[in-house]
């Protein structure tokens, strides 16, 4: 096998592709020759269409789907299967969080816990389960799930979020065993990223975190997208691993 491995002619699906990390990943994959399909939540059609229109190359498309509703993922698979006989790369970039101080146990109520796990763990598993047959048909499929160092450190936007991300790390190892050799499964684990993903975190928070991070900055969405792309282009003999992209923050 020669490196970097080419993405030319490969089909990539980014679930949650209308978010900042998903969009950055789409740009990098398309730049390197992949045909990119991305999903968006209902109401985000315009934003998703804008992302698709700006991608280099042809054949890119956006589809509605909600990882919390498996029926929408099944409809998505049917729509993709009408045009393509396989899927080479699945990126799980959909996520949800709401900051809750770890000491405030009562504020982390059952409804919020269920929502965090519904989107961040069950949704990622449901996407893999839905598209595993198409990835296996590729013969060289890859799943990259978006995790977080919160799953390693236990420090994050809420206790539930940390637990859900730890669950993604374990899921990555479990599914890497059962989907091999046709499909590799990896996770990319960021620290703090300069996006609007976590509500009410602004420049002051980012500056404080950057000062306590060994590389003295927080990640950009492109930093994470580049790591996701590298899972295909440079890590062809890796599976079941969690790749930290955190500027050394977890040290």
C-alpha positions, 0 to 999 in steps of 0.5 A: 500500500502506498501513501498518501492513499487517494480519495479520488473517486471515493464516496464520503457521507458526512452525517452532521455535515452542515456543522462547522467541523462537518463543513470543514471536513467536506471541503478537505475531502472534496479538495482531495477528489472525494464525492461528498454527501452531507446531512442536515437537520430540517430547517438547515437546507439553505446552509447545507446547500451553500456548503455543497455549492462551494465544494470543488468537483462535482456530484456532491449533494445534501440530504435531510436526516436526524440521527435521533430518528433512525427512520430518517437514516434508513430513508437516507440510505435508500436515497443514496443507494439509488445513485451509488452501489457502495459507500467508502467513508462515513463520518459521524459529525452530528452532536449536541451538548448543553453546558451543566456544571458538574457539581449541579447534579439536579440540573442534569435531569433525565430529559437532558441526559437522554437527549445527550445520549440520543444524539451523541451515542445512539445516533452515531451507532445508528448511522454506523448500523444503517450504512455498514452494508454499503461500507462492507460492499466497498471492501475498503470502508472506513468509519470516523466518529467524532469523539472528544477528550471529555471522554478521557478526562471527564472534564467537559460541558456536562457529566452526560456529555463526557460519558457519551463521548467515552461511550463512542471511544468504547464503541469504536473499539468494539465495532472495529473488531466486528466490522473488520476486515472490510471496514475500519473504524476510528475516532477523532477526539478533539479538545476545545474547537473554535466553533459555536458548538457549545452554547455561551462560550466566547472569546474569553473562554477560548483565550483562557483555554488557549493559555493552558494548552501546550500549543497555546491555541485552540483547534480550528474546525480545519484542524479536526477535518484534516485529522479525519481526512488523514484517517483515510489518506495516511492511517490505512493500517489503523483501526479501533483507535482514538486519535487525539487532536487537542494541542496537548490539552489532555496531557 
